[in-house]
Amino acid sequence: MSLTDMLAIVGGFTLVFYLLKLAWGCWCGFREFVLSEHWKVDLRTYGRWAVVTGATSGIGKAYACELAQRGLDVILVSRSEDKLRTVAKEIENEYGRKTRTIQVDFTEGHRIYPVIAKELEGLEIGILVNNVGMIYTENFACFMEPPDAEEKTNQLINCNVLSVPQMTRLVLPEMIKRGTGLIINISSAVGVRPQPLLALYSATKIFVTYFSQSLHAEYKSKGISVQCVAPFFVSTNMTNNMEVNCLVKSASDFAREALNTVGHSSYTSGCLSHALQSAAFLVLMPDWFRMSTFLIRKLKKIPKLGKHDGRLCKDNKRLNDKEE
Ligand SMILES: NC(=O)c1ccc[n+]([C@@H]2O[C@H](COP(=O)([O-])OP(=O)(O)OC[C@H]3O[C@@H](n4cnc5c(N)ncnc54)[C@H](OP(=O)(O)O)[C@@H]3O)[C@@H](O)[C@H]2O)c1
């Protein structure tokens, strides 16, 4: 066999390998985002109650409403008593499900978990959504730029990192005993790779991703599913209620589509639009460019995350405030 023949065979195998890989990726995406619309897991099979952290607005509130609509009673965990009461009432009236509320501030660290444990005692928790999260500053900024960096660092780590394993620890033993349970952890697309100017936030989200993926591998044989959701932009208070369009999802659409992916994927962008953005980012934003001083300078000039159309942002905010 000549060298040319050998190269042709290697080239042929490589081509077939990549074509099969592409076909497999397309099938997985089709199943996750298209078939899942009609082929949904009955979430009630996990248990009667769902716990959602950060449930009074944005993605958390949308998950709570969607879970209630799909037949679960919901425990809302957040920091504002008034908002908790309003959202609980809204869910009871609209979906006819039972609710409970737990008022805690996740920035306070380890001392809140005995309080939450007491409130959850005796309830059949089927689903936990670890959604609560905050950002370091409203605009892109270097780590040491905010004046209160020490306090902010503790708060962010307590809220975005500590809450995830601590809440998991509270519900997992009973799930294992029952042989079923679902834990959904909200990470972020900026947690997939390091993101300068969101350094701490991005680092907290890769923690969520790795923790979720490892936990899924450890407990799937015991009937527990752990799903990591890594969205791009969703229009919420965190993103200054930016305009909803083909790239930016409304919280309710996002939660509905992301919940459809349960049972189809243990790591997801949550919806087709965000999955496509994720794939495009990998190609169009290589690490050398993301980390470049040029891009950092450009990002620093953006005044506020998600602030690009004042009128629409305000309209959206008014709508959200009305919802709340
Ligand atoms: N929005 C996006 O584009 C996006 C993209 C990727 C990932 N995420 C992630 O998605 C999750 C939800 O984000 P979101 O955009 O929905 O945020 P959001 O609109 O700011 O809502 C956050 C929720 O968490 C509650 N909360 C915040 N800090 C808290 C604390 N210290 N203790 C207790 N509750 C607290 C808030 O309560 P209040 O109502 O009292 O403020 C609110 O209910 C976060 O983990 C975020 O990192 C968001």
The ligand as an SDF file (V2000), in Angstrom:
LIG
                    3D

 48 52  0  0  0  0  0  0  0  0999 V2000
  -30.5000   36.4920   33.9530 N   0  0  0  0  0  0  0  0  0  0  0  0
  -29.5360   35.9380   33.2320 C   0  0  0  0  0  0  0  0  0  0  0  0
  -29.2860   36.3430   32.0770 O   0  0  0  0  0  0  0  0  0  0  0  0
  -28.7570   34.7870   33.7670 C   0  0  0  0  0  0  0  0  0  0  0  0
  -27.8520   34.1520   32.9040 C   0  0  0  0  0  0  0  0  0  0  0  0
  -27.1160   33.0770   33.3820 C   0  0  0  0  0  0  0  0  0  0  0  0
  -27.3020   32.6280   34.6750 C   0  0  0  0  0  0  0  0  0  0  0  0
  -28.1850   33.2730   35.4970 N   0  0  0  0  0  0  0  0  0  0  0  0
  -28.3430   32.7410   36.8550 C   0  0  0  0  0  0  0  0  0  0  0  0
  -29.7110   32.5000   37.0940 O   0  0  0  0  0  0  0  0  0  0  0  0
  -29.9970   32.6430   38.4820 C   0  0  0  0  0  0  0  0  0  0  0  0
  -31.1790   33.5860   38.6700 C   0  0  0  0  0  0  0  0  0  0  0  0
  -30.8360   34.8220   38.0790 O   0  0  0  0  0  0  0  0  0  0  0  0
  -31.9270   35.9360   37.7520 P   0  0  0  0  0  0  0  0  0  0  0  0
  -31.4420   36.6270   36.5440 O   0  0  0  0  0  0  0  0  0  0  0  0
  -33.2830   35.3630   37.7780 O   0  0  0  0  0  0  0  0  0  0  0  0
  -31.6950   36.9240   38.9830 O   0  0  0  0  0  0  0  0  0  0  0  0
  -32.6890   37.9640   39.6760 P   0  0  0  0  0  0  0  0  0  0  0  0
  -33.7060   38.4090   38.7210 O   0  0  0  0  0  0  0  0  0  0  0  0
  -31.7920   38.9730   40.2990 O   0  0  0  0  0  0  0  0  0  0  0  0
  -33.4180   37.1030   40.8090 O   0  0  0  0  0  0  0  0  0  0  0  0
  -32.6730   36.5560   41.8480 C   0  0  0  0  0  0  0  0  0  0  0  0
  -33.5970   35.9380   42.8790 C   0  0  0  0  0  0  0  0  0  0  0  0
  -32.7990   35.5350   43.9830 O   0  0  0  0  0  0  0  0  0  0  0  0
  -33.1950   36.2500   45.1340 C   0  0  0  0  0  0  0  0  0  0  0  0
  -32.0200   36.5970   45.8980 N   0  0  0  0  0  0  0  0  0  0  0  0
  -30.9860   37.3550   45.4910 C   0  0  0  0  0  0  0  0  0  0  0  0
  -30.0800   37.4480   46.4650 N   0  0  0  0  0  0  0  0  0  0  0  0
  -30.5620   36.7300   47.5020 C   0  0  0  0  0  0  0  0  0  0  0  0
  -30.0830   36.4460   48.7880 C   0  0  0  0  0  0  0  0  0  0  0  0
  -28.9350   36.9560   49.2160 N   0  0  0  0  0  0  0  0  0  0  0  0
  -30.8120   35.6740   49.6090 N   0  0  0  0  0  0  0  0  0  0  0  0
  -31.9990   35.1710   49.2000 C   0  0  0  0  0  0  0  0  0  0  0  0
  -32.4960   35.3960   47.9860 N   0  0  0  0  0  0  0  0  0  0  0  0
  -31.8040   36.1770   47.1500 C   0  0  0  0  0  0  0  0  0  0  0  0
  -33.8730   37.4950   44.6230 C   0  0  0  0  0  0  0  0  0  0  0  0
  -34.6980   38.0270   45.6130 O   0  0  0  0  0  0  0  0  0  0  0  0
  -35.2630   39.5340   45.4910 P   0  0  0  0  0  0  0  0  0  0  0  0
  -36.4730   39.4000   44.6240 O   0  0  0  0  0  0  0  0  0  0  0  0
  -35.5620   39.9350   46.8870 O   0  0  0  0  0  0  0  0  0  0  0  0
  -34.1780   40.3320   44.8480 O   0  0  0  0  0  0  0  0  0  0  0  0
  -34.6090   36.9330   43.4350 C   0  0  0  0  0  0  0  0  0  0  0  0
  -35.7530   36.2280   43.8360 O   0  0  0  0  0  0  0  0  0  0  0  0
  -28.7120   33.1500   39.1200 C   0  0  0  0  0  0  0  0  0  0  0  0
  -28.0440   32.0810   39.7030 O   0  0  0  0  0  0  0  0  0  0  0  0
  -27.9200   33.6890   37.9500 C   0  0  0  0  0  0  0  0  0  0  0  0
  -26.5440   33.6390   38.2000 O   0  0  0  0  0  0  0  0  0  0  0  0
  -28.9140   34.3370   35.0720 C   0  0  0  0  0  0  0  0  0  0  0  0
  1  2  1  0
  2  3  2  0
  2  4  1  0
  4  5  1  0
  4 48  2  0
  5  6  2  0
  6  7  1  0
  7  8  2  0
  8  9  1  0
  8 48  1  0
  9 10  1  0
  9 46  1  0
 10 11  1  0
 11 12  1  0
 11 44  1  0
 12 13  1  0
 13 14  1  0
 14 15  2  0
 14 16  1  0
 14 17  1  0
 17 18  1  0
 18 19  2  0
 18 20  1  0
 18 21  1  0
 21 22  1  0
 22 23  1  0
 23 24  1  0
 23 42  1  0
 24 25  1  0
 25 26  1  0
 25 36  1  0
 26 27  1  0
 26 35  1  0
 27 28  2  0
 28 29  1  0
 29 30  1  0
 29 35  2  0
 30 31  1  0
 30 32  2  0
 32 33  1  0
 33 34  2  0
 34 35  1  0
 36 37  1  0
 36 42  1  0
 37 38  1  0
 38 39  2  0
 38 40  1  0
 38 41  1  0
 42 43  1  0
 44 45  1  0
 44 46  1  0
 46 47  1  0
M  CHG  2   8   1  16  -1
M  END
$$$$
